Amino acid sequence: MMTMHGLGSRRVRLSGCCFVALGAWLCLGTASAGTWQPVGVGDCPGRDVGLSRGSSVPEAGKCDASFAGYTAVCWASGCTYKNVATGSCTGGANPGQMYTCAATAPAPTPTGGGWQSVGLGDCPGRDVAGTSGPNPDPSKCNANFAGNTAVCWTTGCTYKNVATAACTGGANPGQMYTCGARAATPPPPVPAPVPAGGSWQSVGLGDCPGRDVAGTSGPNPDPSKCNASFSGNTAVCWTTGCTYKSVVTAACTGGANPGQMYTCGASAPPAAPPPPANGHRRKSGPAASPPPAWQPVGVGDCPGRDVAGSAGSTPDPSKCDGGFAGNTAVCWSSGCTYKSVATAACTGGANPGQMFTCASGAVVPAPPPGPPKIQGKRYSVVNYTGDTQNPHDFIVDWKACKVAEVSQDFERGTEEVSVLVCRPGSRLVIKTDFKATGQWTQYDWVMLDGGATMAGSYRDPATCGPSAGKRADGGKGGR
């Protein structure tokens, strides 16, 4: 196996084998063309089949149907191409801008269809049939199985009633195919959600540190824990059980123990109209959908696709309308940028800020009453775990030596903050405790620049590292 250690040192080792492999790859024929799509920063060892120099973006001609789902990694001096499914390309020593090949698939036939290769992959369970041999059985791709999945190895194939885009996280990756048949009849309408509940939706493998609020046994999340108050938040499951995190799923990254990750797809129940002044209810027609609105979804960024900008640290309400629903705004203290990118796909940017999604017809439930508000100075703090940055905001009342975290957990009363050492303008030691799970984090900061900045460390039961921050408004710490 050839290990890559930087583009510059690849030249001698690639000259003997990489160009031979590239020549064979190019001789596969003129398959239908595709496009390279950026998917963030990453790398994986070996499996290189091609190389291009002089450009920081991959060559368009190298993305066709035969390379669909595979990977390019680019640096300022050039790109390498890997026959590795992009979702499996991790652990390399030289991260660069990573791309996946999204090849144009041939149009399906009206009543039948064909299997279309989409790269390597697998997902757990949902197997409905099996055949021998390394290629999928054409008869199993029909209108009833359109969009579903086959995974094949040299010994045989299995067929899964899972949409191919959602088939991730399996333990035995093989050649994955999607059934390109056209459905014989339109799908049935989606039933209206249950007013007070929702459902868990699988989103692949992942994890994030802390913010655990509950736990259950078994490999699947508890349906009762997905409700309107937990909408958009996260469950991570392993074979032994699940944990539930008050973190927006798109922002749940950087954890040390990846498992099957789920997002809560619940929606808030519509509010009943108030009765008239005479005490009698009046029968009314259907309520009009509320207008689109910006909703915060955590910290993030993605490269390019900027279409507008505005001043201020919050997005302009007029820029969230029906035509921009589902797209993204990223804001910093100096202003906001607006990107024609679906928020769930907005990753890999170099300048993370507060990220918002334009939610069409969103109904934001009022938060439940929490602990009393604390008036004081706001500090924005970042905990560093390797290359991962986890932001937190705190309000510090130096006069009363009280601290509150700006978080849903604290607002709901499920998080407590204890002040262990308080020396105004000099030192602050606090501990956050999550009642439901017993998780905790202890911070120890020294105040600098007259209380305007803080530097120190954090630790929790699993990790520790540097922690630093500054006044959110840029002022002095004071008392």
N, C-alpha and C positions, 0 to 999 in steps of 0.2 A: 504493500500500500504506500502510495506516495503522500508525504505530509507537506503541506504548503506553509511556508514561513515568510510571507511578504512577497509582493509582486516582483520586486527587483531580483530576489534570489531564486525565482522560479525558472529563469530563462534557460540555464544549462540542463536542469532536470526535465523540463518540459520538452526540450528540443528532440529528445529521443523517443518519446511516447505520445506526448500531447498532440503533436501535429499529425501523427499517424491516426490517432483516434478521431481527430477533427476531420481528416480526409474521409474516413469511413462514414462519419456522421453526415457529411455534406453529400455523400453518394447515395443517401437513402431516397432521394427523389425530391420533387417539388411538391411537398405537402402544402395544404392550405395555410396561408400566412396568419400570423398572430401579432400580438403586441406585448411588450414588456411592461409590467406593472410594478412600481416600487412597493415594498412591503416592510420597510424599516432597515435597521442596521443589523448585520449578522455575518456569520461565516460557518463553514463546516469543513472537517479535514478530508482531503483526498477526493476521489471521484471526478477529477477535472477531465473534460473532454474537448476543450477548446480554449482559445485565448485571443483577445484583441487588444491592440495598443493605441495610445494617442487620444483616447476619449474616455470620459468618466461615465458614459452611458452605454448600455449594451447595443450590439449591432442588431438592427431590426431583422435582418435576414436569418439570424440564428434562432428565431422563435417561429416554429411551425408546428403542425399537428403532431409530428413525431417527438417533439420536445415539450409538449404541453404539460404544465404542472411542475417542470423542472426549474433550475435555478441559475441565476447569474449573480456574481459578486463583483462590484466595481470600486475602484479607487481613482485618484486623480490621474494616474498613469495608464490605466487600462482596466480590462475586465477579464475574469475567468468564468467558464461555463461548466456546470456540474450536473451529471445525471442523477440528481438527488431530488426527491420531492421537497418543495420549499418548506413545507411544514416540518420536515425532519432534518433540515439543514441547521444544526446547532453545534456549539462546542469548538468552533475553529479558533485559531490563534490570532487571526488578522481580520477583525471585523471591518466590513465596508458597506456601502449601500447595496442592499440585496433586492433582487427583482425576481418575479415569477413569470413564466411564459404562459400567457393567456391566449392560446391558439384559437383561431376561428374554426368551429366545428361545422361539418357539412349539414345542410338542412335535413331534418328527418322526413321520412315518408309518411303519407297521411294515415295509413292503418297499421303499418308495421314499424320497423325501425332497425337500428343497428347499434352494437356496442361501440362506444367511443372511449379510447384510452385517455386517462386524465392524470397519469403519473402513479407514484407509489403511495400506498396508504392502507388503512384498516380502521375498523371501529368495533367496539365490543357488542356481542349479541345481535339479536334481530335477524338471525339466519333463517331462511325459509326453504332453501333447497341447496343441492350440491351436485356437481358433475366431475368426471375425471378429465384429465388432460390440461394443458397449460392455457387454453383459450376458452372464453365463455361460450355457452351454447346459444346460437342465434335465436332458437325458438323461445328462449326465456325472456327475450326483449320484445315486449308487445305493449299495446296501449294501456293495459292494466298495471304494467311495471315501469311506465315512463318516468324517467328522472331518478330511479332507484339504482342500486349499486351491485356490482360483482367485484370480488377480490380473488385473484388467481395466483397460484404458485405452480411450479413445474409438475406437481402431482395432481392438481385439480383446482376447482373453483368453488367458491361459496357465493350465494346470492342473498342480499340483505334488503329488507323493505325499509331502507333508510335513504333519504335524499342524499345524493353524493356529496353535496357541499357540507352536509352535517356529519359525514362519516369520518370522524377523527378519533384519536386516542386509543386505537387498538394496539395489542401487544405483538402482532405478527404481520407487519406490513408486506404486501404483495403488490402485483400490478393491478391497479384499480381501474374500473370501467364504469361509465354511466350509460344507462339505457336511453338512446336518443329517439325513442318512439314518441309519436304525438298522441296525447290522450284522446280516446274516442269520444268522450263527453266532457264538458267543462266540470271542474271540481265543484263540489257542493259548497254553498256559502258557509263562511265561518260562523259558528253559533255565537250569540251574544255572550260576553263573559258573565260569570256569576257575580252579582254586585259586590259581595264582601270577600271574594277570594280571587284566585288566579292559578297559574300553573308554572312549573319550573321548565325552563328551556335550556337544553344542553348547548354549550358554546365552546367545547373543546377542553384541552388540558390547561391548567394554570393554578396559581396560588398567589396570595399576597400576605405580608406580615401583619399580625395583630388585628384589632377591630372585631374579634370574635364575640358574638353575643349569645350563642346557644350551640347545642350539639345534640345529635341523635345517633343511634346505632343503625347498622345496615348500610348497603352500598348506594341507596337512592335517597334523595332529599324528601323530607316530610311535607306532603301537600299542604298541611294546615299552617305551615310556617311561611307560605307565600300568600300574602294578603296585601290590601291596598297600602298599609303603612310600611311595607317592606318592598314595594314595587321598585324594580331596577337594581336591587341589591343582590347579594351573591351567596351561593352555597358551593363548597368544595367537598367532594366525596371521595373516599377510598373504599376498599372492600370491607374495612372494619367499621366505618361510620362516616358521618358528615359533620362539618362545622358551618355555621352561618355567620356572615360578616356584613356589618353595616357599611359597606363600601360599594359604590357604583361599579358594576361589573367591568366596564371599559377601563376603569382605573385600577383594577385588582391585578397587579403584576409584581414581580420581584420576590415572591415567596420561595422558601427553601424546600417545600414538600408538594410539588404539583400533583393534583388529582383531577378527577372529572369535575369541571366547573359548570355551574348552572346560573342563569339569571332569573329573577322572579318577574314573570310577565303579567302581574296583577294590574288592574286599573282601578282607580278610585271610583266609588259608587257615586252616581249623580245626586246632587242635593235636591231634596224635595222643595217645591215652591212654597213660600210662606202663605198662610191663610189670609184672606181679606180681613179688614178691620172689624167686620160684624161677626167674625168667628166662624163663618161658613166657607168651606173650600169651594173654589170655582173650578170646574172642569176646564182644563187648558189643552192646547194642542201640543205637538212635539216641541221639546225645548231646542232652541237653536244651538249649534255647536259653538263653543267659545272660540275666539280667534287664536291663531298660532301665537306661541310665546316662547321666549328663550328659557331653557332649563339647564342649570349647571350639572356637569357629569364628571367632575374631577379635574385633574391636571394632565395636560398632554399637548401634542403638536403633531403636524405632519408636513412633509415638504411640498411646496408649490400649491397650485390650484387656487391662489388668492384672487378674489374677484372684487374686493372693496376693502375700505378701512374707515375707522372712525376714532375720534379722541375719547379719552375717559376709560375707566377700568371696567365698565360694564357694556354689553353690546347694545346697539341702537335698536329699540323695539320695532321701528319701521322696516328694518331689514329682515325681519322674520315674517314671511307671508306664505301663502299657499304654494308659490313657485319655489320657495327655498326650504320647504319642510323637509326635515331629516338631515339637513346639511349643518355646517359647523361654523362656530366663531371661537377664536382663541384670543384671550385678553390678558394684558399686562397692566401695570400701573399707568403706563404712558398712552395706552390705546388698544384697539382691537383690530383684528384682521378677520375677514370672512372668506370661507373656503367652500368651493363647490365639491365637497367630499362628504359622503355619508359618515356620520360621526363615529360609528363603530369601526370604520376602516381608516380613521385618521390617527395613524401611529407613525413613529420613526422620525419625528421632527427634531431639530437641534435646539429649539428654544421653547421648552414647555411653559405654558401659562394656564390660567383658568380656562377650561374648555366648556363650551355651551353647545347644546343641540337645539335646533328650531323644531319644537314639538307642535305638530298640527293638532288643534283642538284639545290641548292638554288641560286636564283638570288637576291642579296641584292641591292636595288636601292640606288643611291647616295642621301644623305640627301640634302634637299633644303638649299639654303644659309641662314644663320642666323646672329645674331649680331656679332660684332667683337670679336675675341678671346681675353681672358684676361690672361696675364702671371702672375703667382703668386704661392702661396703655396696651395696644395690640402689638404682638410680636409674631413675625412669620419665621418659623424654624424649619430646618431640613435635617433629617436623620440620614446618615450615609451608611449603607450596607453594601460593601463592594462598589459596583457601578450603579447600584440602585439608590435613588433618592426618594425619601418618603416625607412629604411636607405636612406640617401641622401648624395651626395658628392658636395662640393663647392670648387671653386677656389677663393682665397683671394689675391688681390694685395694690400698689406699693404701700399706701397708707394703712390699709387693713391687713396686708400680707395675705391676700386671697387670690386664687388663680382659677380661671375657667378655660376649658378648651372649646374652641369654636368647632363643634361637631354635632352630628345628629345624636350620638350616644349621650353626650352631656345634656343636650336639650331634652332628651327623653327621660333623663334621670337614671340611665343605666351605666353611667360612668361617673366615678368620683375622683376628684383631684385633691390630694393631701399636700400641704406645704410643710416640708421637713426643715428647711433652712431658709430664712428670709432676711437678707441684709440689703436694704434699698440702695441701689446704685452700685452694689459690690458683688453679691452672690445670691443665687436662687437654686434650691434643690426641691423638686416636687416628685410626686408619684401618682400615676393614673391607674385606677383599678376599675375593671369591668365586672360588674356584679354577677352577671349570668354565667360567665365562664371562668372567673378567677384569674384571667390574664391581667398582667400589669406591665408598666414601663416606668422606670425611674430615670429622671433627668438631673444632671448636675452641671450648672452653668456658672461661669464667671462673667460679670457685667463689665463691658469695656466702653470706651468713648463716652464717658459720662452717662452710661446706662442706655445708649442708643443701640449697641450691639451686644450679643452674647455668644460665648463659645464654651464648649465643654464636651460632654459625652452623654450617651443614653445606654440603657441595658434593659433587656427583658428576659424571660426564661430561656429563649432560644438564641438570641443574638446580642451584640453590643457594637458600638462604633461611635464615630464623631457626631456631634450635634451642634449646629450653629445657626444663628438667626439675627434679625435686626428689627427695629421698630418699623411697623408697616407704613407709618406716615412719614418716616425719615427723621422724626424729632428726637429730642433728648429723652432719656429714661425718666428722670425726675422722680417724684414721690407720688 
